[in-house]
Amino acid sequence: MTVLVDAAIWPFEGRRWAHLVSDTSFDELHAFAEQLGIPRRAFQGDHYDVPTDYRERAIELGAEPVASRELVRRLRAAGLRRARSAIEVPTAT
């Protein structure tokens, strides 16, 4: 199992957020996110956004902390990086 998490540096709604990915498979990522209590609907096409407290718990459960560039490099090398245009983004109706 190789789940990766970068530093929680991305500000949103008063919190700092990190990215949680797998460099093995989306199934592995979804199973890990489920262990953290993150709902599947929070999946962002190739990653989950996680706040600092979830990041710390992810590391306790075995996620490997890596730099953001390393996270993206390994996601691409695994063939799991999805282009931004390929990720469905909800739109207001």
C-alpha positions in Angstrom: 0.0 0.0 0.0 1.3 3.4 -0.9 -0.9 6.3 0.0 0.8 9.7 -0.1 -0.1 13.0 1.6 1.5 16.3 1.1 1.8 19.2 3.5 -1.4 21.0 4.6 -0.6 24.4 3.1 -3.6 25.1 1.0 -5.9 27.6 2.8 -9.7 27.2 2.5 -12.5 28.2 4.8 -10.2 29.0 7.7 -8.3 25.7 7.6 -5.2 24.3 5.9 -5.6 21.4 3.5 -3.4 18.7 2.0 -3.8 16.2 -0.9 -4.3 12.5 -0.3 -3.4 10.2 -3.2 -2.4 6.6 -4.0 0.4 5.8 -6.4 -1.1 2.3 -6.7 -4.8 2.5 -7.5 -8.0 4.5 -6.9 -9.5 1.5 -5.1 -6.6 1.7 -2.5 -7.2 5.4 -2.1 -10.9 5.0 -1.6 -10.4 2.3 1.0 -7.9 4.4 2.8 -10.2 7.5 2.7 -13.0 5.3 4.1 -10.8 4.4 7.1 -10.4 8.1 7.7 -14.1 8.7 7.6 -14.0 10.7 4.3 -17.1 10.1 2.1 -16.6 9.0 -1.5 -18.4 12.1 -2.7 -15.3 14.1 -1.5 -13.1 12.5 -4.2 -11.6 15.1 -6.5 -10.9 13.0 -9.6 -7.5 11.8 -8.6 -7.2 12.9 -4.9 -9.0 13.8 -1.7 -8.5 17.1 0.0 -7.9 16.6 3.7 -7.6 19.1 6.5 -4.6 19.1 8.9 -6.2 16.8 11.5 -7.1 14.2 8.9 -3.6 14.5 7.5 -2.1 13.7 10.8 -4.4 10.7 11.2 -3.6 9.5 7.7 0.1 9.5 8.6 -0.7 7.5 11.8 -2.5 4.9 9.6 0.5 4.6 7.3 0.3 7.3 4.6 3.7 8.5 3.5 4.2 12.3 3.9 5.9 13.7 0.8 6.4 17.1 -0.8 3.8 18.3 -3.2 6.0 17.9 -6.2 6.9 14.3 -5.2 3.2 13.5 -4.8 2.4 14.8 -8.3 5.5 13.0 -9.8 4.5 9.7 -8.3 0.8 10.1 -9.2 1.8 10.8 -12.9 4.3 7.9 -12.9 1.6 5.6 -11.7 -0.7 6.8 -14.6 -3.3 8.0 -12.1 -3.0 11.8 -12.6 -6.0 13.1 -14.3 -5.9 16.3 -16.3 -7.9 19.1 -14.7 -10.2 19.2 -17.8 -11.0 15.5 -17.3 -12.2 16.0 -13.7 -15.8 16.7 -13.4 -16.5 19.9 -11.5 -20.0 20.5 -10.1 -21.6 23.6 -11.6 -24.3 25.8 -10.2 -27.7 25.4 -11.8 
